[in-house]
Every structure is written in structure tokens, then in C-alpha cells.
Amino acid sequence: MKVVGLISGGKDSMYNLMQCVASGHSIVALAHLKPLSEEEQDSMMYQSVGSEGVELQAKALGIPLYTSLTRGRTKQTSMEYEREEGDEVEDLMELLTKIKSEVRIEGVSVGAIMSDYQRIRVEDVCKRLQLVPLAYLWHRDQSVLLQDMINDKLTAVLIKVASIGLSQKDLGKTLQEMQPRLQSLNKEYGMNVCGEGGEYETFTLDCPLFQKSIKLVDSKVILHSDDAFAPVAYLKLTQLSLQDKNS
């Protein structure tokens, strides 16, 4: 199928693109919903940290990127979704409608792993547009999935931490560097090693689909909550650059 990839900047959406290609699909467009302000947005649907680097990821992939601002907010909080004007889900509907009017697409790549809340809403939009949702990561064992991402040469760094056992010192570290600690925190506290409980967010710097890799040149740490046990901090990506894979 010809597929549009929903990308947030993080590891899950990018790894699902890899699975789509491995399954024989073609990624013909990318879709990203940007936060209305430069500050991190509180959303149950969309990752906002790292949004400033998504355009460079599209260039690294060599695939057209369609973006739109997410102006809505969470109005429907129940598990079942009833369409309501002004809900952030309708921002996704509007963006995919635009893409479908300009590009022939049949499927949508979705990097969901565990969230039924997200899955139900994306499936609702896909059903309305007669598109097939492709979620190859859905309900996979997270420890195995994390190892597979590393084995398959996906390089992503932590750009947000919000969990006991993690701190702002972990920002900028790769999944490879963090894997032993994440597994240890899983055993000690039941932490989701892929961050599905909101423990951390990532930004992808390289993967086999990238024609060039991304270098994180400079960033700024934003401390959101200085909690003694579970501080919340994220990176503002202030300077990124593309570089040849062999550099």
C-alpha cells in the first residue's frame, strides 16, 4: 500500500515506518501535528517535545512532510470517541483529509504500542477516510521491542524524562546507553521500558530509512518540575544538522 506516516519525532513512529517498509509498503508522505506554542503541550494524543526537529527528519528520509497546528484540546476523554468540533482528534482528521486530497494514500503508519485511547481515535479517523491503520508495534513485549529497535540500528536520544529513577542528566543519552537502566527500573518500579507510561520521550537521529543522519549540535534543558523523586525536564533542540552517514 501507499502509506502516510504519522511522525512525532520519536522512536515509535519512526520504527513503525521501518516495519511498514519491511512489510512491502511504500511511504509516500509524512504527517505531523505541531503544538500551537513553543512550550510543551499537554496532550494525550500527540508528542510535542522535539517537534522543532521533525522537518529535518523528513529531509533525512527524503519524503514530503505535511504539517498543521493542533489547535484543539482534549474534549472527549472517555475510551470511546464521539466526534466533537474543537477536539484535538479533529486536527488529525483535517490534516489527513488534506493529504489524501493531494496524494494517493491507502494506509496510515501509527507508532502506538499500548494506548487504547490513541488507537481508538486514530482508527476513527482512518475509518472516516477509508484508510487502513498500520500499527506493527501494537501490544508487542516492550523489552523485546526496545532490543529490536537497537538491533535494527535505530538511534534515538531521550529528550524528556518524567519518572522516578530518571533525571535531567539522562537527557541526550541514546537508547543503547539507557537500556540497562531502563530494564533495571522496570524490575524495581515496574517502569515501562519503552516509555509507554509517559516516563520518557525520544527524538530519532538516525535509522536505516534515513538518507542522512541528524547531529544534535546544541540544546537547552527546560526544567518543568524539580521533584526530588521524579523530576520532569525536557530538551529544547536549538541546533540540529544533517550529515553524511559515513561521517
Residue pairs with C-beta under 8 A, 6 or more apart in sequence:
1 25
1 26
1 106
1 107
1 132
1 134
2 25
2 26
2 28
2 103
2 104
2 105
2 106
2 107
3 20
3 25
3 26
3 27
3 28
3 105
3 106
3 107
3 108
3 109
3 134
4 27
4 28
4 29
4 30
4 31
4 66
4 96
4 99
4 103
4 105
4 107
4 108
4 109
4 131
5 13
5 16
5 17
5 20
5 27
5 29
5 30
5 31
5 63
5 108
5 109
6 13
6 31
6 32
6 92
6 108
6 109
6 110
6 111
6 122
7 13
7 14
7 17
7 30
7 31
7 32
7 54
7 57
7 58
7 111
8 32
8 46
8 47
8 50
8 51
8 54
8 111
9 32
9 47
9 49
9 50
9 51
9 53
9 54
9 57
9 202
9 203
9 204
10 47
10 50
10 111
10 156
10 201
10 202
10 203
10 204
11 149
11 154
11 156
11 175
11 194
11 202
11 204
12 111
12 112
12 113
12 137
12 194
13 109
13 110
13 111
14 57
14 111
14 154
14 156
14 204
14 207
14 209
15 111
15 137
15 148
15 149
15 152
15 154
15 207
16 109
16 110
16 111
16 134
16 135
16 136
16 137
17 27
17 61
17 109
17 209
18 152
18 154
18 207
18 208
18 209
19 134
19 136
19 137
20 27
20 107
20 109
20 134
20 136
21 27
21 209
23 134
23 136
25 107
25 109
25 134
27 61
27 63
27 109
27 209
28 63
28 64
28 103
28 104
28 105
29 63
29 64
29 65
29 66
29 99
29 103
29 105
30 58
30 61
30 63
30 64
30 65
30 66
31 65
31 66
31 67
31 92
31 95
31 96
31 99
32 51
32 54
32 65
32 66
32 67
33 46
33 67
33 68
33 69
33 70
33 88
33 91
33 92
33 95
34 48
34 51
34 54
34 67
34 68
34 69
34 70
35 41
35 43
35 46
35 48
35 51
35 69
35 70
36 69
36 70
36 71
38 52
38 236
40 48
40 49
40 160
40 222
40 224
40 234
41 48
41 70
43 70
43 74
43 88
44 74
44 77
44 117
44 118
45 74
45 88
45 89
45 92
45 117
45 118
45 121
46 70
46 88
47 201
49 159
49 160
49 201
49 203
49 234
49 235
50 159
50 201
50 202
50 203
50 235
50 237
52 236
52 237
53 203
53 214
53 237
53 240
54 65
54 67
55 65
55 67
56 214
56 240
56 242
57 204
57 210
57 214
58 64
58 65
59 212
59 242
60 206
60 210
60 211
60 212
60 213
60 214
60 242
61 209
61 210
61 211
62 211
64 103
66 95
66 98
66 99
67 95
68 91
68 94
68 95
68 98
69 91
70 88
70 91
71 91
72 86
72 87
72 88
72 89
72 90
72 91
73 86
73 87
73 88
74 87
74 88
75 84
75 86
75 87
76 82
76 84
76 87
76 89
79 116
79 117
79 120
80 120
81 89
81 120
81 121
81 124
83 89
83 90
83 124
84 90
89 121
89 124
89 125
92 121
92 122
92 125
93 125
93 128
93 129
96 108
96 125
96 129
96 131
97 129
99 105
100 129
100 131
105 131
106 131
106 132
107 131
107 132
107 133
107 134
108 122
108 126
108 131
108 132
108 133
108 134
109 134
110 118
110 119
110 122
110 133
110 134
110 135
111 135
111 137
112 118
112 119
112 122
112 135
112 137
112 138
113 137
113 138
113 139
113 140
113 142
113 145
113 194
113 196
114 139
114 142
114 192
114 196
115 196
119 133
119 135
119 138
122 133
123 133
126 132
126 133
137 145
142 192
142 193
142 194
142 196
143 183
143 186
143 193
145 194
146 175
146 179
146 182
146 193
146 194
147 179
149 156
149 175
150 175
150 176
150 179
152 207
152 208
153 206
153 207
153 208
154 175
154 204
154 206
154 207
154 208
155 174
155 175
155 176
155 204
155 205
155 206
155 207
155 213
156 174
156 175
156 202
156 203
156 204
156 205
157 171
157 172
157 173
157 174
157 175
157 202
157 203
157 205
157 216
158 166
158 170
158 171
158 172
158 173
158 175
158 178
158 200
158 201
158 202
159 171
159 172
159 201
159 202
159 203
159 219
159 234
159 235
159 237
160 171
160 200
160 201
160 232
160 233
160 234
160 235
161 167
161 168
161 170
161 171
161 199
161 200
161 231
161 232
161 233
161 234
162 198
162 199
162 200
162 230
162 231
162 232
163 185
163 191
163 197
163 198
163 199
163 200
163 230
164 185
164 189
164 191
164 229
164 230
165 181
165 184
165 185
165 188
165 189
165 191
166 185
166 199
166 200
166 230
166 231
167 231
167 233
168 221
168 223
168 231
168 233
170 178
170 181
170 200
171 219
171 221
171 233
171 234
171 235
172 216
172 219
172 235
175 202
179 193
182 191
182 193
183 193
185 191
185 193
186 192
186 193
191 197
191 199
192 199
195 201
195 202
201 234
203 216
203 235
203 237
204 214
205 213
205 214
205 215
205 216
206 213
206 214
206 245
210 245
211 245
212 242
212 243
212 244
212 245
213 242
213 243
213 244
213 245
213 247
214 240
214 241
214 242
214 243
215 240
215 241
215 242
215 243
216 237
216 239
216 240
217 239
217 240
217 241
218 238
218 239
219 235
219 236
219 237
219 238
219 239
220 235
220 236
220 238
221 233
221 234
221 235
221 236
222 233
222 234
222 235
222 236
223 231
223 232
223 233
224 232
224 233
224 234
225 231
225 232
225 233
